[in-house]
């Protein structure tokens, strides 16, 4: 069967791959009581606590005004807290709370297991090369 433009278009392939491989894990995130944006925030704070809202917007792939609403909801849930930056009083940093860590810890393990399933059949080198290629693509196309 002949492929049209879209089926061989890099941007379509990236989007479709992301959608397909994320779908099952996102169901698990929802079952844990989180929405995907909340999961992305909490996961990004697990290893690097105290990120700025701008950094979180970039990492979570959400516009800052949308993310601010998500952060408001998460703060009400007790999963994160905002604190002023000690170096720059104009900045606010977002910190994960003990409740947020407890909620996220198991999901991080599940995410790693899910990633292993996705990469099953690829050699360790091929998996590293795939990640490196994607990181390079991201870096080269950054605004």
C-alpha positions as a Markdown table, in Angstrom:
| # | Residue | x | y | z |
|---|---|---|---|---|
| 1 | Unk | 0.0 | 0.0 | 0.0 |
| 2 | Unk | 1.4 | 3.3 | -1.0 |
| 3 | Unk | 2.0 | 5.9 | 1.7 |
| 4 | Unk | 1.0 | 9.5 | 1.3 |
| 5 | Unk | 2.9 | 12.6 | 2.4 |
| 6 | Unk | 1.5 | 12.5 | 6.0 |
| 7 | Unk | 2.4 | 8.8 | 6.7 |
| 8 | Unk | 6.0 | 9.5 | 6.0 |
| 9 | Unk | 6.2 | 13.1 | 7.5 |
| 10 | Unk | 8.5 | 13.4 | 10.4 |
| 11 | Unk | 6.2 | 15.6 | 12.5 |
| 12 | Unk | 3.3 | 13.3 | 12.0 |
| 13 | Unk | 5.4 | 10.3 | 12.9 |
| 14 | Unk | 6.7 | 12.0 | 16.1 |
| 15 | Unk | 3.2 | 13.0 | 17.2 |
| 16 | Unk | 1.7 | 9.6 | 16.4 |
| 17 | Unk | 4.5 | 7.7 | 18.2 |
| 18 | Unk | 4.1 | 10.0 | 21.3 |
| 19 | Unk | 0.3 | 9.5 | 21.3 |
| 20 | Unk | 0.4 | 5.7 | 20.9 |
| 21 | Unk | 3.2 | 5.0 | 23.4 |
| 22 | Unk | 1.7 | 7.4 | 26.0 |
| 23 | Unk | -1.9 | 6.3 | 25.9 |
| 24 | Unk | -1.6 | 3.3 | 28.1 |
| 25 | Unk | 0.6 | 5.0 | 30.7 |
| 26 | Unk | -1.7 | 8.0 | 30.8 |
| 27 | Unk | -4.6 | 5.7 | 31.7 |
| 28 | Unk | -2.5 | 4.6 | 34.7 |
| 29 | Unk | -1.8 | 8.2 | 35.6 |
| 30 | Unk | -5.6 | 8.9 | 35.5 |
| 31 | Unk | -6.3 | 5.8 | 37.7 |
| 32 | Unk | -3.9 | 7.2 | 40.3 |
| 33 | Unk | -6.0 | 10.3 | 40.5 |
| 34 | Unk | -3.9 | 12.6 | 38.4 |
| 35 | Unk | -4.3 | 14.4 | 35.2 |
| 36 | Unk | -1.5 | 14.3 | 32.7 |
| 37 | Unk | -0.3 | 17.9 | 33.3 |
| 38 | Unk | -0.2 | 17.2 | 37.0 |
| 39 | Unk | 1.8 | 14.1 | 36.5 |
| 40 | Unk | 4.3 | 16.0 | 34.3 |
| 41 | Unk | 4.8 | 18.6 | 36.9 |
| 42 | Unk | 5.2 | 16.2 | 39.7 |
| 43 | Unk | 7.6 | 13.9 | 37.7 |
| 44 | Unk | 9.7 | 16.9 | 36.7 |
| 45 | Unk | 10.0 | 18.0 | 40.4 |
| 46 | Unk | 11.0 | 14.5 | 41.7 |
| 47 | Unk | 14.7 | 14.9 | 40.8 |
| 48 | Unk | 15.0 | 18.7 | 40.5 |
| 49 | Unk | 12.8 | 20.4 | 43.1 |
| 50 | Unk | 12.3 | 24.1 | 43.0 |
| 51 | Unk | 11.8 | 24.8 | 39.3 |
| 52 | Unk | 10.5 | 28.1 | 38.1 |
| 53 | Unk | 7.0 | 28.2 | 36.5 |
| 54 | Unk | 8.7 | 29.0 | 33.1 |
| 55 | Unk | 10.9 | 25.9 | 33.4 |
| 56 | Unk | 7.9 | 23.8 | 34.2 |
| 57 | Unk | 5.9 | 25.2 | 31.3 |
| 58 | Unk | 8.7 | 24.3 | 28.9 |
| 59 | Unk | 9.1 | 20.8 | 30.4 |
| 60 | Unk | 5.4 | 20.0 | 30.6 |
| 61 | Unk | 4.6 | 21.3 | 27.2 |
| 62 | Unk | 1.9 | 23.7 | 28.5 |
| 63 | Unk | 1.5 | 27.5 | 28.1 |
| 64 | Unk | 2.3 | 29.4 | 31.3 |
| 65 | Unk | -1.3 | 30.7 | 31.9 |
| 66 | Unk | -2.7 | 27.1 | 31.5 |
| 67 | Unk | 0.1 | 25.7 | 33.7 |
| 68 | Unk | -0.6 | 28.4 | 36.4 |
| 69 | Unk | -4.2 | 27.0 | 36.7 |
| 70 | Unk | -2.8 | 23.5 | 37.0 |
| 71 | Unk | -0.4 | 24.6 | 39.7 |
| 72 | Unk | -3.2 | 26.4 | 41.6 |
| 73 | Unk | -5.2 | 23.1 | 41.7 |
| 74 | Unk | -2.1 | 21.1 | 42.7 |
| 75 | Unk | -1.4 | 23.5 | 45.5 |
| 76 | Unk | -4.9 | 23.2 | 46.8 |
| 77 | Unk | -4.4 | 19.4 | 46.7 |
| 78 | Unk | -1.2 | 19.8 | 48.8 |
| 79 | Unk | 1.0 | 18.2 | 46.1 |
| 80 | Unk | 3.1 | 21.3 | 45.5 |
| 81 | Unk | 3.9 | 24.6 | 47.1 |
| 82 | Unk | 5.2 | 27.9 | 45.7 |
| 83 | Unk | 8.0 | 29.7 | 47.4 |
| 84 | Unk | 9.8 | 32.9 | 46.5 |
| 85 | Unk | 13.3 | 32.5 | 45.0 |
| 86 | Unk | 16.0 | 33.3 | 47.5 |
| 87 | Unk | 18.2 | 34.8 | 44.8 |
| 88 | Unk | 15.5 | 36.8 | 42.9 |
| 89 | Unk | 12.5 | 38.0 | 44.8 |
| 90 | Unk | 10.5 | 38.4 | 41.5 |
| 91 | Unk | 10.7 | 34.7 | 40.8 |
| 92 | Unk | 8.6 | 31.9 | 42.2 |
| 93 | Unk | 9.8 | 28.4 | 42.5 |
| 94 | Unk | 7.6 | 25.3 | 42.7 |
| 95 | Unk | 8.4 | 22.6 | 45.2 |
| 96 | Unk | 7.0 | 19.2 | 45.5 |
| 97 | Unk | 5.5 | 18.3 | 49.0 |
| 98 | Unk | 5.8 | 15.0 | 50.8 |
| 99 | Unk | 2.3 | 14.2 | 49.7 |
| 100 | Unk | 3.3 | 14.9 | 46.1 |
| 101 | Unk | 6.3 | 12.7 | 46.4 |
| 102 | Unk | 4.3 | 9.9 | 47.8 |
| 103 | Unk | 1.8 | 10.1 | 45.0 |
| 104 | Unk | 4.5 | 10.2 | 42.3 |
| 105 | Unk | 7.1 | 7.8 | 43.5 |
| 106 | Unk | 5.2 | 4.7 | 42.4 |
| 107 | Unk | 4.3 | 6.3 | 39.1 |
| 108 | Unk | 7.9 | 7.0 | 38.3 |
| 109 | Unk | 8.7 | 3.3 | 38.8 |
| 110 | Unk | 5.8 | 2.5 | 36.5 |
| 111 | Unk | 6.9 | 5.0 | 33.9 |
| 112 | Unk | 10.4 | 3.5 | 33.9 |
| 113 | Unk | 8.9 | 0.0 | 33.5 |
| 114 | Unk | 6.6 | 1.3 | 30.7 |
| 115 | Unk | 9.6 | 2.8 | 28.9 |
| 116 | Unk | 11.4 | -0.5 | 29.2 |
| 117 | Unk | 8.4 | -2.3 | 27.5 |
| 118 | Unk | 8.4 | 0.3 | 24.7 |
| 119 | Unk | 12.1 | -0.2 | 24.1 |
| 120 | Unk | 12.0 | -4.0 | 24.3 |
| 121 | Unk | 13.5 | -5.4 | 21.2 |
| 122 | Unk | 15.9 | -2.5 | 20.8 |
| 123 | Unk | 19.5 | -3.0 | 21.8 |
| 124 | Unk | 20.7 | -0.7 | 24.6 |
| 125 | Unk | 22.8 | 1.1 | 22.0 |
| 126 | Unk | 19.8 | 1.6 | 19.7 |
| 127 | Unk | 17.7 | 2.9 | 22.6 |
| 128 | Unk | 20.4 | 5.4 | 23.6 |
| 129 | Unk | 20.8 | 6.5 | 19.9 |
| 130 | Unk | 17.0 | 7.0 | 19.7 |
| 131 | Unk | 17.0 | 9.2 | 22.8 |
| 132 | Unk | 20.1 | 11.1 | 21.6 |
| 133 | Unk | 18.5 | 11.8 | 18.2 |
| 134 | Unk | 15.3 | 13.1 | 19.8 |
| 135 | Unk | 17.3 | 15.3 | 22.2 |
| 136 | Unk | 19.3 | 16.7 | 19.3 |
| 137 | Unk | 16.1 | 17.3 | 17.3 |
| 138 | Unk | 14.6 | 19.1 | 20.3 |
| 139 | Unk | 17.8 | 21.2 | 20.9 |
| 140 | Unk | 18.1 | 22.2 | 17.2 |
| 141 | Unk | 14.4 | 23.3 | 17.0 |
| 142 | Unk | 14.3 | 25.2 | 20.2 |
| 143 | Unk | 13.0 | 28.8 | 20.0 |
